[in-house]
Amino acid sequence: MSDEHKKQGSSEAEADLERTVSVQIGETESHGELHRSFTPRQVISLGSNIGSGLFIGTGKALANGGPGNMIIAYFAVCIGVWAQLQTIAEMTIAFPTSGNYIDYADRWVDPALAFGAGLAEWLGWTAVFGSEATFFVVLVNYWAENAVPEAALLSIFIVVCLVVFLMPNRYFAWCQYAASMVKVFLFFFNTVVCLAIIGGAGPNGTVSDGSTWTDHPVFKNGFGGFANAALLAVWAVGDQIYVGVLGGEAESPRWSMAHAANVVPWRVSVFYMVSVVLVSVIVPSSDDRLLGGSGSAASPFVIAASNAGIKGVPDIINACMIIGIMAIALECIYLPSRILRTMALQKLIPSFIANVDDQGRPRWALSITAVVGVVLTYISLNGSGYEVLNWFISITSASFFINWAITAFTSFRFRAAVKAQNMPLFRESYSWQSPFCPLAPATVMLISVLLLVCLLYASIEPVGGGGFAAYNFFTYILGILVIVVPTALYKIILRTPWRDPATADLVTGRRLVSAEEILLLEKHYSRSVWRRVGTYMKLW
């Protein structure tokens, strides 16, 4: 739990703050303002990034690394999720600006770093929209068996996604919340099925005796197996940094972000760690079907049910997965649009892109992101276009842990600025900071370095042998290049300034806890410890 500073001595701190800063919401009035329409439950549900990476990607991690490497890799990434959300929440609660971590990199580190991070994040997430469309076609064809033209299925996918963004933000948030409930159901369904299979259920079932561990390599392919499992894990668990982006539009950033920083890592960790442990028991790492496709038939849960002769499981997984990827596709339009708006507000790209309509939607940023996403989706209709999408997906995977590192470094600079300017930020009433600082950002940086080593190793020594190959090398490192090269060029050409902690911006977007939030927090902390813990267990 985080340190919570109550009201003792808060009046003097608040008075100092009122004299030294002007409280703003961090948006430029001439461009319009984003609406704070997300409730705490919606922020938390949007952060629970559970989809194909859990229900299908775990099979590939098992095949590449074996059960031991897979479990250690996912555990390390889950620790990174906790540390990263603790780090971003600390800054977001004090400065709840939409697209926040790019804003923070600009004001506390260097505008060039903000540009590079924003470009990589936007490209990565927009490309995922196209890949999710391709995955949608695969899942539908599990039933349709190619009876419907692929172009028609892609068009249906696009129309459904874009219609959501013609409506106010709250409809998007509730769609995501409903989808998260479906994914939670699928998790519990798979867990029950797996436990039954372990116990010998099904016409062909036998009681599991641990042979998937004893008869096959536990640490398959050595460090290379771990490296590939770790990269799959960070891709599957996802870029939880967008929880901070959502916090910029939350009704109560102090409540929503603090709650999400604790709830999301626990939920994600429980879902993933329980699943990978079960997968390691029900399917051997040598099963060829784990690498035999990208649809539901490649899911280790489906493979185990098929081995046991249990019918109906693939259909349930398929239906829930379709809902899940639609939800992820919506995130792939929402998040990049906020990234573009933030970059426009910071004058990193043309400022008109920051304009917001009367419904609180960044119309230009949404339009640009949607158009590029649609183009990438239809490019996938031919083989070469699908290959291009794979390269963009590699950008996404690398950008996740690179942006983790950027967040950690920005946090160190943020703390340095607070100290240099003697700002009473953490002495205010109900202020929030991550526990045992700087444990969280230091952990994020350490795990980011580990993932970078994994990426470089996998690019040089591919799993399965074959030695070094230029195509494999550049496929892996493309994400790093997309971040490092534009950042360096931006820095050199524009000669952007390195921010001095003594003069860094600790004014714009600063938000005091409102009277309503204070009442909410007082009510929360007046409860017993067990009742407070119970609020983290709720799904509604």
Secondary structure as the mmCIF struct_conf table of DSSP 4:
data_model
#
loop_
_struct_conf.conf_type_id
_struct_conf.id
_struct_conf.beg_label_comp_id
_struct_conf.beg_label_asym_id
_struct_conf.beg_label_seq_id
_struct_conf.end_label_comp_id
_struct_conf.end_label_asym_id
_struct_conf.end_label_seq_id
STRN STRN1 ASP A 3 HIS A 5
BEND BEND1 LYS A 7 LYS A 7
TURN_TY1_P TURN_TY1_P1 GLN A 8 GLY A 9
HELX_RH_AL_P HELX_RH_AL_P1 SER A 10 THR A 20
BEND BEND2 GLY A 26 GLU A 27
HELX_RH_3T_P HELX_RH_3T_P1 GLU A 29 HIS A 31
STRN STRN2 PHE A 38 PHE A 38
HELX_RH_AL_P HELX_RH_AL_P2 PRO A 40 GLY A 47
BEND BEND3 GLY A 51 GLY A 51
HELX_RH_AL_P HELX_RH_AL_P3 SER A 52 PHE A 55
TURN_TY1_P TURN_TY1_P2 ILE A 56 ILE A 56
HELX_RH_AL_P HELX_RH_AL_P4 GLY A 57 ALA A 94
BEND BEND4 PHE A 95 PHE A 95
TURN_TY1_P TURN_TY1_P3 SER A 98 GLY A 99
HELX_RH_AL_P HELX_RH_AL_P5 ASN A 100 TRP A 108
TURN_TY1_P TURN_TY1_P4 VAL A 109 VAL A 109
HELX_RH_AL_P HELX_RH_AL_P6 PRO A 111 ALA A 144
TURN_TY1_P TURN_TY1_P5 GLU A 145 ASN A 146
BEND BEND5 VAL A 148 VAL A 148
HELX_RH_AL_P HELX_RH_AL_P7 GLU A 150 VAL A 164
TURN_TY1_P TURN_TY1_P6 PHE A 165 LEU A 166
BEND BEND6 MET A 167 MET A 167
HELX_RH_AL_P HELX_RH_AL_P8 ASN A 169 ILE A 198
TURN_TY1_P TURN_TY1_P7 GLY A 199 GLY A 200
BEND BEND7 GLY A 202 GLY A 202
TURN_TY1_P TURN_TY1_P8 PRO A 203 ASN A 204
BEND BEND8 GLY A 210 GLY A 210
HELX_RH_AL_P HELX_RH_AL_P9 SER A 211 THR A 214
BEND BEND9 ASP A 215 HIS A 216
TURN_TY1_P TURN_TY1_P9 VAL A 218 ASN A 221
HELX_RH_AL_P HELX_RH_AL_P10 GLY A 222 VAL A 237
TURN_TY1_P TURN_TY1_P10 GLN A 240 ILE A 241
HELX_RH_AL_P HELX_RH_AL_P11 TYR A 242 GLY A 247
TURN_TY1_P TURN_TY1_P11 GLY A 248 GLU A 249
STRN STRN3 ALA A 250 ALA A 250
BEND BEND10 GLU A 251 GLU A 251
HELX_RH_AL_P HELX_RH_AL_P12 PRO A 253 ILE A 282
BEND BEND11 VAL A 283 VAL A 283
TURN_TY1_P TURN_TY1_P12 SER A 285 SER A 286
HELX_RH_3T_P HELX_RH_3T_P2 ASP A 288 LEU A 291
BEND BEND12 GLY A 292 GLY A 292
BEND BEND13 SER A 294 GLY A 295
HELX_RH_3T_P HELX_RH_3T_P3 SER A 296 ALA A 298
HELX_RH_AL_P HELX_RH_AL_P13 PRO A 300 ALA A 308
TURN_TY1_P TURN_TY1_P13 GLY A 309 GLY A 309
BEND BEND14 GLY A 312 GLY A 312
HELX_RH_AL_P HELX_RH_AL_P14 VAL A 313 LEU A 345
TURN_TY1_P TURN_TY1_P14 GLN A 346 LYS A 347
BEND BEND15 LEU A 348 ILE A 349
HELX_RH_3T_P HELX_RH_3T_P4 SER A 351 ALA A 354
TURN_TY1_P TURN_TY1_P15 ASP A 358 GLN A 359
BEND BEND16 GLY A 360 GLY A 360
HELX_RH_AL_P HELX_RH_AL_P15 ARG A 363 ILE A 379
TURN_TY1_P TURN_TY1_P16 SER A 380 LEU A 381
BEND BEND17 ASN A 382 ASN A 382
HELX_RH_AL_P HELX_RH_AL_P16 GLY A 383 ALA A 420
TURN_TY1_P TURN_TY1_P17 GLN A 421 ASN A 422
HELX_RH_3T_P HELX_RH_3T_P5 LEU A 425 ARG A 427
BEND BEND18 GLU A 428 GLU A 428
TURN_TY1_P TURN_TY1_P18 SER A 429 TYR A 430
STRN STRN4 SER A 431 GLN A 433
TURN_TY1_P TURN_TY1_P19 PRO A 435 PRO A 438
HELX_RH_AL_P HELX_RH_AL_P17 LEU A 439 ILE A 460
BEND BEND19 GLU A 461 GLU A 461
TURN_TY1_P TURN_TY1_P20 VAL A 463 GLY A 464
BEND BEND20 GLY A 465 GLY A 465
HELX_RH_AL_P HELX_RH_AL_P18 ALA A 470 LEU A 494
HELX_LH_PP_P HELX_LH_PP_P1 THR A 496 ASP A 500
TURN_TY1_P TURN_TY1_P21 PRO A 501 THR A 503
BEND BEND21 ALA A 504 ALA A 504
BEND BEND22 VAL A 507 VAL A 507
TURN_TY1_P TURN_TY1_P22 THR A 508 GLY A 509
HELX_LH_PP_P HELX_LH_PP_P2 LEU A 512 SER A 514
HELX_RH_AL_P HELX_RH_AL_P19 ALA A 515 TYR A 525
TURN_TY1_P TURN_TY1_P23 SER A 526 SER A 526
BEND BEND23 ARG A 527 ARG A 527
HELX_RH_AL_P HELX_RH_AL_P20 VAL A 529 GLY A 534
TURN_TY1_P TURN_TY1_P24 THR A 535 MET A 537
#
